[in-house]
């Protein structure tokens, strides 16, 4: 059968879709080409916000229109949290929960034909009771590999549904991850991004520690580098920061969830740190890696975020020596503790205004980080993507790459440079 995957949301979803796609190809199925109608369409969804749910529904309708005769299977976080809602969408044939999606190859073999009058079939289980870890890694091109090292979360922040969508924190052994990473490098990958829901919590299933995983991955064979994806500030210890600073292969690049710069709001959210601890982590990174790129997750408009809390939040953010903000606008999520609290509700328009304010601050910080590094000697990994110059179609196409500290640079396309490292001088910001 011809199979088409559509993936929304985080890199973890993309890694899992890639692993499932590979498993299906090994069973004799083929990947539908772009624009070609598929026999089976799989949509791996996200549900981090109401906006994500809306995008999921839009995508389901779009895929159905483009593939009117295909069997349509919806899985992922949205499918786990709201299977009944998805089952009511016209054209959906099967809804598979988070654990069930890893049985997709066997499930598809059981499908012989699609009955148009058939109601949607739903297969989900209690994800919090699942202990199994399903490994995955994906390559977005020949350059990068997203390696799944952990799944699930035990934190239950008051605004968040991820523990209900992904289950409890669990992980595979270090030895199995080292094997997967080496396979990816042997297959041509030059950069590995460690992915998961709460990767700093690695080790719960195997009585191991995240720092031990980092040490093991730093000793692989090959010319490569590794990036750590989002890591909670209370789990990003000085030991980890110091290790990255002195490692052979880890990039000076961190992504740390802050969520709010107000201690009052952090307490309402159920976060496990204060803004003072967060500032200490950032200061330590900058002390041992002055050129490090630091990305920060920020949420705006949560219940209880009063005008005073927002002022504290902005004052704190503006003083932080970080490189970029990843801004989320809060949306009420069913079955979360925040809805049970007697808190001031931020109007939607005010949420949008605060979001724009943070985006503006982020743009200034990123520009300042780039300007600070003009003339900096950096190691860039060139990617395979060829992009036509916006200025003129007559000009040579461009290729892009990222330095170790996540500065995006470009140069005229040269096929020989694809998936290679090159020492460059960071050019002025245009």
VMD Tcl script that draws the C-alpha trace (Angstrom):
set ca {
  {0.00 0.00 0.00}
  {1.00 3.63 -0.50}
  {1.32 5.33 2.90}
  {1.46 9.08 3.63}
  {2.45 10.51 7.01}
  {1.54 13.99 8.21}
  {3.14 15.07 11.49}
  {2.31 18.07 13.65}
  {3.94 19.38 16.80}
  {7.24 18.53 18.46}
  {10.41 16.84 17.23}
  {9.46 13.81 19.30}
  {6.41 13.33 17.08}
  {8.60 13.61 13.99}
  {11.03 11.02 15.34}
  {8.17 8.61 16.05}
  {6.57 9.14 12.63}
  {9.92 8.46 11.01}
  {10.37 5.22 12.96}
  {6.85 4.06 12.08}
  {7.37 4.95 8.42}
  {10.57 2.93 8.34}
  {8.81 -0.05 9.94}
  {6.05 0.10 7.31}
  {8.54 0.22 4.45}
  {10.25 -2.85 5.90}
  {6.84 -4.56 5.71}
  {6.68 -3.88 1.96}
  {4.62 -0.68 1.93}
  {5.81 2.35 -0.01}
  {5.85 6.04 0.78}
  {3.38 8.03 -1.33}
  {5.10 10.69 -3.40}
  {4.23 14.36 -2.95}
  {0.95 15.08 -4.72}
  {0.19 11.38 -5.15}
  {-3.01 10.01 -3.61}
  {-2.24 7.54 -0.84}
  {-4.01 4.32 0.14}
  {-3.51 5.06 3.85}
  {-2.98 8.47 5.45}
  {-1.62 8.69 8.99}
  {-1.87 11.99 10.88}
  {0.30 12.19 14.01}
  {-1.19 15.04 16.03}
  {-0.19 17.55 18.70}
  {-2.40 18.85 21.51}
  {-0.26 21.25 23.52}
  {-2.82 24.09 23.14}
  {-6.30 24.71 21.75}
  {-4.59 26.23 18.73}
  {-2.78 22.92 18.17}
  {-6.11 21.05 18.32}
  {-7.53 23.48 15.76}
  {-4.57 22.88 13.42}
  {-5.07 19.13 13.83}
  {-8.70 19.38 12.75}
  {-7.81 21.58 9.80}
  {-5.17 19.08 8.72}
  {-7.58 16.15 9.02}
  {-10.06 17.90 6.70}
  {-7.30 18.86 4.26}
  {-5.86 15.35 4.07}
  {-9.33 13.91 3.55}
  {-9.99 16.30 0.66}
  {-6.66 15.47 -0.95}
  {-7.11 11.72 -0.46}
  {-10.85 11.01 -0.72}
  {-10.44 7.26 -1.12}
  {-7.74 6.68 1.47}
  {-8.05 5.04 4.87}
  {-7.50 7.89 7.34}
  {-5.84 7.10 10.68}
  {-5.42 9.78 13.36}
  {-3.00 9.24 16.25}
  {-0.78 11.24 18.62}
  {-1.53 13.47 21.61}
  {-4.86 14.83 20.32}
  {-6.02 11.27 19.64}
  {-5.06 10.21 23.16}
  {-6.76 13.14 24.87}
  {-9.89 13.56 22.73}
  {-10.55 10.38 20.76}
  {-14.31 10.84 20.79}
  {-14.04 14.34 19.36}
  {-11.86 13.09 16.50}
  {-14.17 10.15 15.84}
  {-16.96 12.65 15.11}
  {-14.97 14.27 12.30}
  {-16.29 13.15 8.94}
  {-13.85 10.98 7.04}
  {-11.82 9.68 9.98}
  {-11.68 5.87 9.90}
  {-9.48 4.98 12.87}
  {-8.28 6.75 16.00}
  {-5.21 5.24 17.68}
  {-3.94 6.29 21.09}
  {-0.30 6.96 21.95}
  {0.57 3.38 22.83}
  {-1.57 1.88 20.06}
  {0.19 3.85 17.32}
  {3.31 1.75 17.79}
  {1.27 -1.27 16.65}
  {0.54 0.58 13.40}
  {2.41 -1.88 11.11}
  {0.41 -4.84 12.46}
  {-2.78 -2.78 12.51}
  {-2.47 -1.81 8.85}
  {-1.93 -5.41 7.81}
  {-5.34 -6.21 9.30}
  {-7.04 -3.57 7.16}
  {-8.28 -5.09 3.93}
  {-10.74 -2.49 2.74}
  {-12.43 0.67 3.84}
  {-16.20 0.78 4.25}
  {-17.44 4.32 3.64}
  {-20.51 3.94 5.86}
  {-18.45 2.58 8.75}
  {-18.24 4.69 11.89}
  {-14.83 5.69 13.17}
  {-13.15 2.99 15.22}
  {-11.31 4.13 18.35}
  {-8.45 2.25 20.00}
  {-6.94 3.90 23.08}
  {-5.65 2.69 26.43}
  {-4.86 4.27 29.80}
  {-1.53 5.85 28.89}
  {-0.53 6.48 32.53}
  {-0.41 2.71 33.04}
  {1.94 2.12 30.12}
  {5.52 1.17 31.03}
  {6.81 0.36 27.55}
  {9.24 2.70 25.86}
  {9.12 2.79 22.06}
  {12.41 4.01 20.66}
  {12.66 6.24 17.62}
  {15.02 8.43 15.68}
  {14.50 10.43 12.53}
  {16.57 12.41 10.09}
  {15.01 15.55 8.63}
  {17.68 15.29 5.93}
  {21.08 13.57 5.79}
  {22.42 16.06 8.31}
  {20.38 15.92 11.52}
  {19.09 13.04 13.61}
  {16.42 13.49 16.30}
  {17.01 10.75 18.86}
  {14.19 9.93 21.28}
  {15.79 9.35 24.69}
  {12.80 9.74 27.02}
  {8.99 9.88 26.97}
  {6.25 11.00 29.33}
  {6.25 13.32 32.35}
  {5.56 13.03 36.07}
  {5.36 16.74 36.82}
  {1.63 17.53 36.35}
  {1.97 21.30 36.10}
  {-1.40 22.93 36.71}
  {-1.90 24.11 33.11}
  {-0.55 21.09 31.21}
  {-2.09 17.96 29.67}
  {1.14 16.33 28.48}
  {1.26 13.74 31.32}
  {-2.24 12.64 30.28}
  {-1.27 12.54 26.61}
  {2.19 10.98 26.93}
  {2.03 8.97 30.13}
  {4.58 8.65 32.91}
  {8.28 9.36 32.58}
  {10.16 6.41 31.11}
  {13.29 5.72 29.10}
  {15.43 3.01 27.49}
  {18.92 2.01 28.60}
  {21.99 4.09 27.87}
  {23.51 1.17 25.97}
  {20.54 0.97 23.57}
  {20.66 4.71 22.91}
  {24.40 4.60 22.26}
  {23.77 1.86 19.71}
  {21.02 3.88 17.98}
  {23.14 7.02 17.92}
  {26.10 5.17 16.43}
  {23.81 3.70 13.76}
  {22.65 7.21 12.87}
  {26.24 8.46 12.63}
  {27.26 5.45 10.54}
  {24.32 6.28 8.28}
  {25.69 9.76 7.59}
  {24.18 11.96 10.30}
  {26.47 14.73 11.55}
  {24.27 16.16 14.27}
  {22.16 14.40 16.92}
  {19.44 16.24 18.83}
  {18.40 14.52 22.05}
  {14.59 14.61 22.20}
  {11.93 13.74 24.73}
  {9.16 15.17 26.87}
  {11.28 15.79 29.98}
  {14.75 14.58 29.04}
  {16.44 15.78 32.22}
  {14.31 13.19 34.04}
  {16.09 10.43 32.10}
  {16.87 7.32 34.13}
  {13.64 6.58 35.99}
  {13.11 3.29 34.13}
  {16.71 2.06 34.24}
  {18.17 3.57 37.43}
  {20.64 5.58 35.33}
  {21.33 9.31 35.09}
  {21.14 11.90 32.33}
  {24.75 12.99 32.84}
  {25.87 9.38 32.29}
  {23.99 9.31 28.98}
  {25.74 12.51 27.91}
  {29.15 11.08 28.79}
  {28.47 7.90 26.82}
  {27.28 9.78 23.72}
  {30.32 12.05 23.84}
  {32.55 9.00 23.23}
  {30.99 7.74 19.99}
  {33.08 7.26 16.88}
  {32.87 9.88 14.15}
  {32.88 13.56 13.30}
  {29.67 14.85 14.85}
  {28.03 17.14 17.36}
  {25.11 16.77 19.77}
  {22.47 19.24 20.93}
  {20.34 18.89 24.04}
  {16.70 19.80 23.47}
  {14.49 21.38 26.13}
  {15.64 20.59 29.70}
  {13.88 21.72 32.89}
  {15.95 24.30 34.84}
  {15.76 22.29 38.07}
  {17.23 19.30 36.21}
  {19.87 21.24 34.26}
  {22.51 20.96 36.96}
  {25.83 22.77 37.11}
  {27.42 19.36 36.57}
  {25.65 19.02 33.21}
  {26.48 22.59 32.19}
  {30.16 22.11 33.08}
  {30.26 18.82 31.21}
  {28.88 20.40 28.04}
  {31.42 23.22 28.33}
  {34.32 20.75 28.40}
  {32.90 18.05 26.14}
  {34.24 16.99 22.76}
  {30.97 16.94 20.86}
  {28.18 18.78 22.71}
  {27.12 22.14 21.27}
  {26.97 25.28 23.46}
  {23.23 25.48 22.91}
  {20.51 25.18 25.55}
  {16.73 25.39 25.46}
  {15.25 25.94 28.93}
  {11.55 26.27 29.83}
  {10.94 29.33 32.00}
  {7.18 29.71 31.38}
  {6.92 32.80 33.62}
  {9.24 35.40 35.09}
  {6.94 35.87 38.08}
  {7.47 33.65 41.12}
  {3.79 34.07 41.98}
  {2.76 32.64 38.62}
  {5.41 29.91 38.73}
  {3.89 28.73 42.01}
  {0.37 28.77 40.51}
  {1.70 26.76 37.56}
  {3.22 24.17 39.85}
  {6.69 24.67 38.41}
  {9.58 23.20 40.42}
  {11.90 26.20 40.53}
  {11.99 29.94 41.15}
  {13.08 32.63 38.76}
  {16.18 33.08 40.90}
  {17.23 29.49 40.21}
  {16.55 30.02 36.51}
  {18.74 33.14 36.50}
  {21.50 31.18 38.25}
  {21.41 28.50 35.53}
  {21.65 31.11 32.77}
  {24.47 32.93 34.56}
  {26.44 29.71 34.97}
  {26.04 28.83 31.29}
  {27.29 32.25 30.26}
  {30.19 32.07 32.75}
  {31.59 28.83 31.30}
  {30.30 29.24 27.70}
  {30.09 32.98 26.89}
  {29.07 32.27 23.28}
  {26.28 29.81 24.16}
  {22.87 30.21 22.55}
  {20.07 30.04 25.13}
  {16.48 29.61 23.98}
  {13.67 30.03 26.52}
  {10.06 28.79 26.56}
  {7.67 31.50 27.77}
  {3.93 31.33 28.36}
  {1.64 34.35 28.53}
  {-1.86 34.95 29.80}
  {-2.25 32.10 32.27}
  {-4.88 32.44 34.97}
  {-3.50 34.41 37.88}
  {-1.09 36.44 35.73}
  {-2.13 39.84 37.08}
  {-0.85 43.15 35.72}
  {1.66 43.24 38.58}
  {2.85 39.71 37.80}
  {3.21 40.64 34.14}
  {5.35 43.67 34.98}
  {7.62 41.47 37.11}
  {7.75 38.94 34.27}
  {8.82 41.53 31.67}
  {11.41 43.13 33.96}
  {12.97 39.73 34.61}
  {13.03 38.66 30.95}
  {14.59 41.89 29.74}
  {17.51 41.46 32.14}
  {18.23 37.83 31.19}
  {21.20 37.32 28.80}
  {19.29 34.84 26.63}
  {19.18 34.57 22.85}
  {15.59 33.83 21.89}
  {12.11 33.38 23.37}
  {9.68 30.69 22.24}
  {6.33 32.25 23.15}
  {3.11 30.31 23.85}
  {-0.26 31.87 24.56}
  {-2.13 30.09 27.32}
  {-5.35 28.31 26.48}
  {-7.63 26.58 28.95}
  {-7.19 22.80 28.84}
  {-9.81 20.39 30.14}
  {-8.94 18.29 33.20}
  {-6.14 20.59 34.38}
  {-5.86 21.86 37.96}
  {-5.64 25.50 36.88}
  {-9.33 25.45 35.92}
  {-10.21 24.49 39.49}
  {-8.39 27.50 40.99}
  {-10.10 30.79 41.84}
  {-7.82 33.02 39.77}
  {-8.04 36.19 37.72}
  {-8.67 35.35 34.06}
  {-6.64 37.29 31.51}
  {-8.86 38.46 28.60}
  {-7.96 37.01 25.19}
  {-7.01 40.38 23.70}
  {-4.67 41.05 26.62}
  {-3.10 37.61 26.12}
  {-2.44 38.54 22.51}
  {-0.95 41.91 23.50}
  {1.38 40.28 25.99}
  {2.42 37.71 23.40}
  {3.33 40.46 20.93}
  {5.33 42.21 23.65}
  {7.39 39.09 24.32}
  {7.89 38.45 20.61}
  {9.29 41.96 20.26}
  {11.69 41.39 23.16}
  {12.74 38.08 21.59}
  {13.51 39.73 18.25}
  {15.74 42.30 19.97}
  {17.59 39.64 21.95}
  {18.21 37.47 18.88}
  {19.44 40.44 16.87}
  {21.76 41.45 19.70}
  {23.11 37.89 19.96}
  {23.84 37.79 16.22}
  {25.49 41.21 16.25}
  {27.60 40.21 19.22}
  {28.98 37.32 17.17}
  {29.87 39.17 13.98}
  {33.43 38.12 13.18}
  {33.24 35.12 15.53}
  {35.13 32.02 14.37}
  {32.53 29.25 14.28}
  {32.02 25.74 12.96}
  {29.04 25.52 10.63}
  {27.32 22.34 9.47}
  {25.99 22.89 5.96}
  {22.58 21.43 5.18}
  {21.36 19.80 2.00}
  {18.48 22.17 1.41}
  {18.85 24.31 -1.69}
  {16.88 27.57 -1.57}
  {16.52 30.12 -4.34}
  {17.63 33.62 -3.39}
  {14.70 35.96 -2.73}
  {16.49 38.83 -4.42}
  {16.65 37.39 -7.89}
  {16.04 34.07 -9.56}
  {19.08 34.79 -11.72}
  {21.37 34.57 -8.69}
  {22.81 31.29 -7.52}
  {20.68 29.31 -5.08}
  {21.73 29.41 -1.45}
  {22.45 26.74 1.13}
  {22.11 27.21 4.86}
  {23.73 25.89 7.97}
  {23.98 26.45 11.70}
  {27.03 27.15 13.81}
  {27.61 25.23 17.03}
  {25.90 28.08 18.92}
  {22.91 28.06 16.58}
  {23.62 31.05 14.37}
  {22.04 30.55 10.95}
  {24.35 31.42 8.05}
  {24.18 31.02 4.29}
  {26.46 30.77 1.27}
  {26.11 30.01 -2.46}
  {25.07 26.41 -2.95}
  {27.89 23.90 -3.35}
  {26.93 20.25 -3.48}
  {30.32 19.17 -2.10}
  {29.66 21.14 1.10}
  {26.42 19.35 1.94}
  {26.63 17.60 5.32}
  {30.14 18.82 6.05}
  {31.61 21.02 8.76}
  {33.42 24.22 7.82}
  {35.22 26.77 9.96}
  {33.88 30.22 9.06}
  {33.86 33.81 10.23}
  {30.30 34.80 11.13}
  {29.26 37.54 8.69}
  {27.47 40.78 9.62}
  {23.74 40.56 10.21}
  {21.76 41.69 7.17}
}
mol new
graphics top color blue
foreach p $ca { graphics top sphere $p radius 0.5 }
foreach p [lrange $ca 0 end-1] q [lrange $ca 1 end] { graphics top cylinder $p $q radius 0.2 }
display resetview
